[in-house]
């Protein structure tokens, strides 16, 4: 069985601050997962690199795992707000350490084929095309990247 993470893997850690607000940290795995399931993470901006986190609280970072969640589903109703979601997602992807190439917004968004959400932008990362989508869900709106359908990418 392969270990869940190896030294150098880029990870995301979602936690709660002392004020009760959610916090997202990014960093790199600094060692092996120990017998208790914990691992050292070198968090961005922390020079010591000695934060120990349970491995099950970490998520590997990739273009497909960076997502933003908003409680208000009405964000999709306003075209200018939909456009703003692209910038917010791109900023989070950059913060996660990802390199996005040729990010191009699709105006105010293109209604997804299922009619459930909007395709908001197209970009390339690692030689692969992606689409940024805003999708409604039971708890609001999720903005994330996805692989394009054949007809979407120009």
Backbone bond lengths (Angstrom), bond angles and torsions (degrees), N, CA, C in turn:
res aa  C-N    CA-C-N  psi(-1)  N-CA   C-N-CA  omega(-1)  CA-C   N-CA-C  phi
1 X - - - 1.456 - - 1.529 109.41 -
2 X 1.322 117.03 131.23 1.457 121.37 179.73 1.526 110.50 -78.06
3 X 1.316 117.79 143.39 1.464 119.44 176.26 1.526 109.34 -65.69
4 X 1.343 117.00 152.13 1.460 119.35 -177.31 1.530 113.37 -66.26
5 X 1.320 117.02 -32.20 1.458 121.06 179.91 1.518 108.78 -138.85
6 X 1.324 115.38 151.86 1.461 120.88 173.44 1.527 108.34 -125.36
7 X 1.302 115.25 160.06 1.470 121.07 -179.38 1.530 109.96 -50.63
8 X 1.324 114.91 131.57 1.461 120.87 177.55 1.514 114.84 96.19
9 X 1.339 118.86 -12.51 1.474 120.48 178.13 1.525 109.97 -62.38
10 X 1.320 116.01 139.30 1.463 121.95 176.70 1.528 107.32 -83.64
11 X 1.350 116.85 131.59 1.458 120.96 -176.48 1.527 112.15 -135.64
12 X 1.320 113.27 161.45 1.460 122.67 176.23 1.525 107.08 -119.85
13 X 1.337 116.46 138.03 1.456 122.08 178.12 1.517 108.15 -128.07
14 X 1.319 116.52 112.58 1.466 122.35 176.49 1.516 108.13 -94.56
15 X 1.321 116.40 124.89 1.457 121.55 -177.46 1.529 108.56 -143.25
16 X 1.292 116.85 -174.13 1.454 122.75 178.87 1.521 108.90 -120.06
17 X 1.327 116.05 134.28 1.456 120.84 179.33 1.512 111.75 -76.75
18 X 1.322 116.33 174.10 1.462 121.20 -179.71 1.529 111.83 -64.53
19 X 1.336 116.21 -20.52 1.462 120.85 178.21 1.528 112.73 -87.85
20 X 1.340 116.34 0.37 1.463 120.57 178.89 1.521 114.43 88.20
21 X 1.321 117.36 -1.21 1.465 121.12 179.98 1.533 110.16 -88.57
22 X 1.328 116.43 149.51 1.470 119.16 -179.82 1.533 111.08 -69.83
23 X 1.339 115.43 143.40 1.459 122.65 177.51 1.520 109.05 -128.54
24 X 1.323 115.63 141.39 1.457 121.05 174.01 1.519 107.93 -118.04
25 X 1.320 115.55 124.77 1.465 121.70 177.62 1.526 107.90 -114.87
26 X 1.333 115.74 146.22 1.456 121.83 172.66 1.514 108.04 -119.57
27 X 1.319 115.68 151.45 1.451 119.56 179.02 1.514 111.11 -175.06
28 X 1.331 114.52 -166.41 1.460 122.06 -178.88 1.519 109.57 -124.16
29 X 1.321 115.81 144.79 1.453 121.02 174.65 1.530 107.80 -66.48
30 X 1.327 116.05 132.24 1.460 120.43 -176.48 1.513 114.02 -107.62
31 X 1.302 118.71 1.51 1.457 120.56 -179.21 1.515 110.70 -174.73
32 X 1.317 115.18 -165.30 1.469 120.82 179.79 1.522 110.51 -88.05
33 X 1.320 115.39 153.79 1.454 120.75 173.25 1.525 107.18 -69.34
34 X 1.348 116.29 128.51 1.469 119.08 -178.14 1.530 111.03 -82.36
35 X 1.317 116.73 -179.49 1.463 122.36 -175.92 1.528 112.33 -62.36
36 X 1.328 117.41 -26.32 1.468 120.13 179.90 1.530 111.93 -87.61
37 X 1.344 117.60 1.85 1.462 121.12 178.01 1.511 114.17 85.45
38 X 1.328 117.01 16.60 1.468 120.80 179.58 1.524 109.59 -107.42
39 X 1.339 115.03 155.87 1.456 120.28 -177.04 1.525 109.64 -144.39
40 X 1.313 116.58 149.07 1.467 121.76 176.17 1.522 108.25 -79.53
41 X 1.342 115.17 132.04 1.462 121.47 178.15 1.523 108.29 -122.65
42 X 1.323 116.05 131.44 1.459 121.84 175.04 1.526 106.52 -93.21
43 X 1.341 115.80 96.82 1.457 121.06 -176.69 1.522 110.76 -74.71
44 X 1.324 116.41 142.32 1.462 121.13 176.64 1.530 109.37 -55.82
45 X 1.316 116.55 133.33 1.456 121.34 177.11 1.520 114.80 84.95
46 X 1.318 118.76 -5.45 1.465 121.82 177.21 1.530 107.98 -108.45
47 X 1.312 116.42 114.06 1.453 120.54 -173.19 1.530 113.76 -70.05
48 X 1.325 118.26 -32.60 1.460 120.43 -175.93 1.524 112.61 -66.91
49 X 1.294 118.06 -39.52 1.463 120.59 -179.60 1.511 113.02 65.73
50 X 1.332 115.97 39.78 1.459 118.87 -177.01 1.528 112.75 -124.89
51 X 1.310 117.99 26.88 1.448 121.25 178.38 1.528 108.70 -78.67
52 X 1.322 116.46 126.32 1.458 121.37 -179.53 1.532 107.65 -104.82
53 X 1.331 115.53 126.57 1.465 121.93 -174.06 1.525 108.99 -131.71
54 X 1.339 117.73 139.59 1.471 118.68 172.01 1.529 109.45 -60.45
55 X 1.314 117.33 130.29 1.466 121.86 -175.58 1.523 112.19 -58.00
56 X 1.336 118.64 -31.23 1.468 119.78 -178.93 1.528 112.59 -69.84
57 X 1.333 117.73 -12.10 1.463 120.94 176.92 1.525 112.41 -89.78
58 X 1.318 117.27 -2.78 1.461 121.87 -177.68 1.517 111.00 -101.60
59 X 1.319 114.47 149.31 1.458 120.75 176.53 1.527 107.94 -128.12
60 X 1.331 116.55 133.56 1.461 120.36 176.01 1.525 109.00 -63.40
61 X 1.332 116.29 141.94 1.462 120.88 -179.22 1.522 109.91 -95.81
62 X 1.323 115.44 129.07 1.457 122.63 170.92 1.522 106.79 -152.10
63 X 1.303 116.59 171.81 1.468 120.24 178.03 1.529 110.56 -55.30
64 X 1.315 116.63 -36.36 1.464 120.43 -175.91 1.526 113.83 -81.39
65 X 1.330 118.61 -9.65 1.461 119.33 -179.16 1.525 113.67 -103.75
66 X 1.323 118.46 -10.60 1.459 120.29 177.75 1.527 107.68 -79.30
67 X 1.315 115.56 117.97 1.464 120.51 -178.68 1.520 109.14 -141.03
68 X 1.311 115.34 149.75 1.457 121.54 175.79 1.517 107.34 -122.33
69 X 1.331 115.50 139.00 1.462 121.02 -178.61 1.526 109.09 -120.05
70 X 1.320 115.26 133.74 1.457 122.04 179.66 1.523 108.44 -125.51
71 X 1.327 115.89 135.63 1.464 120.99 -176.00 1.519 113.86 -70.06
72 X 1.322 118.20 -23.12 1.465 121.83 -171.56 1.531 111.59 -99.34
73 X 1.318 117.40 106.71 1.466 122.26 -179.07 1.528 112.35 -68.46
74 X 1.341 117.99 -16.78 1.467 120.32 179.87 1.521 111.81 -69.88
75 X 1.340 118.43 -8.69 1.472 120.73 175.16 1.526 110.95 -56.25
76 X 1.316 116.71 -30.44 1.465 120.17 -178.51 1.521 112.44 -77.38
77 X 1.314 117.22 -15.84 1.465 120.60 -177.49 1.528 113.10 -78.20
78 X 1.316 117.76 -24.85 1.465 122.51 -176.12 1.527 109.50 -103.55
79 X 1.354 117.80 117.19 1.470 120.83 -177.88 1.528 114.20 -56.81
80 X 1.328 118.24 -38.50 1.466 119.70 -178.75 1.527 111.01 -70.23
81 X 1.321 117.48 -33.58 1.462 119.82 176.47 1.520 111.03 -69.08
82 X 1.337 116.56 -37.63 1.471 119.76 176.75 1.519 110.23 -59.59
83 X 1.329 117.28 -42.89 1.462 120.42 178.87 1.523 111.16 -61.65
84 X 1.315 117.28 -38.20 1.455 121.61 179.57 1.521 113.10 -65.01
85 X 1.318 116.74 -27.16 1.461 120.41 179.95 1.529 111.76 -63.79
86 X 1.330 116.91 -30.75 1.473 120.41 179.03 1.522 109.86 -63.26
87 X 1.324 116.91 -47.54 1.462 120.87 179.67 1.518 112.64 -62.35
88 X 1.330 116.57 -39.96 1.464 120.25 178.21 1.523 111.19 -64.24
89 X 1.336 116.19 -44.72 1.463 119.21 179.85 1.527 110.72 -65.55
90 X 1.323 117.42 -43.11 1.466 120.84 -179.66 1.525 110.85 -62.32
91 X 1.324 117.47 -38.37 1.463 120.72 177.83 1.529 110.49 -65.14
92 X 1.326 117.59 -39.97 1.466 120.74 177.70 1.523 110.51 -66.46
93 X 1.333 117.50 -40.11 1.469 120.74 178.02 1.526 110.63 -62.95
94 X 1.322 117.09 -40.51 1.469 120.83 177.68 1.522 110.27 -65.43
95 X 1.321 116.49 -42.20 1.464 120.89 177.32 1.531 111.12 -61.25
96 X 1.329 115.91 -32.28 1.463 120.95 178.60 1.527 111.92 -75.38
97 X 1.337 116.72 -8.18 1.459 120.20 177.65 1.518 114.01 93.82
98 X 1.327 117.19 14.79 1.462 120.78 -179.17 1.521 110.77 -90.89
99 X 1.313 116.29 149.92 1.465 122.12 177.50 1.518 107.88 -108.64
100 X 1.325 116.08 117.01 1.460 122.41 179.01 1.519 108.31 -103.51
101 X 1.309 116.45 132.08 1.462 121.20 -179.98 1.523 109.80 -112.17
102 X 1.321 115.96 140.19 1.463 123.04 173.14 1.527 112.89 54.21
103 X 1.329 117.25 45.03 1.460 120.68 177.59 1.526 109.20 -66.28
104 X 1.304 116.38 120.92 1.462 122.13 -177.71 1.521 109.52 -130.95
105 X 1.345 115.46 118.97 1.464 118.84 179.73 1.528 109.90 -72.56
106 X 1.304 115.11 154.69 1.468 121.90 179.17 1.528 109.49 -105.44
107 X 1.328 115.44 53.82 1.461 120.46 -179.46 1.516 110.39 63.18
108 X 1.310 115.82 -127.80 1.467 120.29 179.15 1.519 111.29 -91.36
109 X 1.320 116.43 8.87 1.459 121.11 178.55 1.512 111.58 106.61
110 X 1.304 114.96 151.31 1.462 122.17 177.93 1.521 106.80 -111.88
111 X 1.327 116.21 128.97 1.460 119.70 -179.25 1.522 108.82 -59.82
112 X 1.328 115.65 129.04 1.461 121.32 178.96 1.522 109.59 -63.59
113 X 1.324 116.36 152.94 1.466 121.07 -174.97 1.515 112.75 -56.39
114 X 1.308 117.53 -35.41 1.464 120.18 179.66 1.526 111.06 -80.18
115 X 1.343 116.56 -6.70 1.458 120.46 -179.42 1.514 112.76 74.94
116 X 1.315 116.87 8.81 1.459 120.17 -175.49 1.523 113.03 -88.14
117 X 1.316 118.28 -18.65 1.456 120.38 -176.10 1.509 110.61 -162.03
118 X 1.334 114.95 -157.98 1.452 120.88 -176.47 1.525 110.97 -133.95
119 X 1.330 116.10 140.23 1.457 122.34 165.51 1.522 104.78 -85.47
120 X 1.338 117.58 124.03 1.462 121.42 -172.31 1.516 114.74 -106.72
121 X 1.335 117.37 -29.33 1.462 120.78 -176.28 1.522 109.50 -160.34
122 X 1.331 114.70 161.78 1.456 122.45 174.79 1.525 107.46 -123.17
123 X 1.332 116.59 149.25 1.458 120.41 176.02 1.527 108.73 -161.49
124 X 1.317 114.89 172.80 1.464 122.51 176.16 1.518 108.06 -119.92
125 X 1.314 116.06 147.00 1.467 122.40 173.08 1.523 107.25 -150.70
126 X 1.309 116.57 127.28 1.460 120.65 179.37 1.515 113.32 59.57
127 X 1.339 117.63 32.99 1.458 121.38 179.02 1.521 114.54 77.52
128 X 1.329 117.90 7.97 1.468 123.15 -177.81 1.529 109.49 -117.93
129 X 1.337 118.30 136.73 1.467 119.81 176.27 1.529 111.07 -80.24
130 X 1.332 115.49 148.04 1.466 122.73 177.92 1.525 109.80 -140.15
131 X 1.315 115.30 162.67 1.460 123.08 175.57 1.524 107.90 -126.91
132 X 1.339 117.22 135.84 1.460 121.47 173.30 1.525 106.51 -89.18
133 X 1.325 116.23 126.09 1.461 121.88 -178.91 1.523 110.75 -120.45
134 X 1.320 115.11 148.10 1.468 122.70 170.40 1.516 106.08 -114.97
135 X 1.323 115.32 118.37 1.455 120.80 -174.76 1.518 110.67 -123.41
136 X 1.337 117.40 131.15 1.458 119.09 175.82 1.526 109.91 -74.60
137 X 1.306 115.07 150.49 1.461 120.23 177.86 1.514 110.11 -145.74
138 X 1.291 115.70 -174.20 1.457 120.23 -177.27 1.529 112.44 -66.02
139 X 1.333 116.71 -23.25 1.465 119.95 -177.65 1.528 112.71 -117.34
140 X 1.319 118.55 24.68 1.458 121.01 178.54 1.510 112.29 122.03
141 X 1.342 115.83 -138.50 1.460 122.45 -175.32 1.529 109.39 -117.39
142 X 1.325 115.71 137.47 1.463 122.01 174.62 1.524 107.60 -114.94
143 X 1.323 116.93 127.15 1.463 122.41 176.48 1.518 106.55 -111.25
144 X 1.340 116.02 122.36 1.457 120.64 -176.50 1.521 109.54 -154.80
145 X 1.326 115.57 165.81 1.459 120.93 175.44 1.517 108.82 -91.66
146 X 1.304 114.46 152.32 1.456 121.16 -179.84 1.523 107.42 -147.16
147 X 1.308 116.09 160.47 1.458 119.85 173.06 1.522 108.25 -70.67
148 X 1.323 117.46 140.25 1.465 119.59 -178.42 1.523 111.75 -73.98
149 X 1.309 114.59 155.06 1.451 119.83 168.99 1.523 106.49 -81.01
150 X 1.313 117.95 158.52 1.464 120.77 -174.25 1.519 113.43 -53.29
151 X 1.303 118.03 -40.01 1.461 121.06 -174.88 1.514 113.11 -77.67
152 X 1.339 118.45 -16.32 1.456 120.78 -172.09 1.514 114.22 -76.88
153 X 1.301 117.24 -41.78 1.461 118.43 -167.82 1.525 110.68 -88.16
154 X 1.322 115.21 131.61 1.476 120.17 -179.03 1.500 111.44 -96.37
